[in-house]
Structure formats: structure tokens, C-alpha cells
């Protein structure tokens, strides 16, 4: 994905991620990354981007909660 973005050094993120004009190489790179993420966590791909985001943010929330518990024990 980063290599794809390097092909457009003068473009802003707003330019690159405009849904009407997003370069195909960048779109394809994101799809490839999404597939890799899906394969890390499930046998079947997520049905939607929202489903993927909810899953990942849920995992992050649990991780952060766990880190907070560790810090609480260290201070005791």
C-alpha cells in the first residue's frame, strides 16, 4: 500500500482516497492488505469493511483494557 502511494508523491491523502478518483493501484493494494488481515484472523473473509473494522477495534479495545490492568497491578 505504501509503495502504491509513493507512485503519487504530489497527491494529498484527500486526492488519493477520493472514492471517485482513487488510483487503481492503490485500491488493489488495499484489497490485498484486507485479504491478508482477514487471513490472519479468520478462515473466511469478512463480509464488509465495517465488519472487519468492528472486529479489529474490538480486539484493540480488549488489548488496551488488558494493558490498563497490568499498569494497575504494577502501581500496587
Secondary structure, 3 states (H helix, E strand, C coil): CHHHHHCCCCCCHHHHCCCCCCCHHHHHHHHHHHHHHHHHHCCCCCCCHHHHHHHHHHHHHHHHHHHHHHHHHHCC
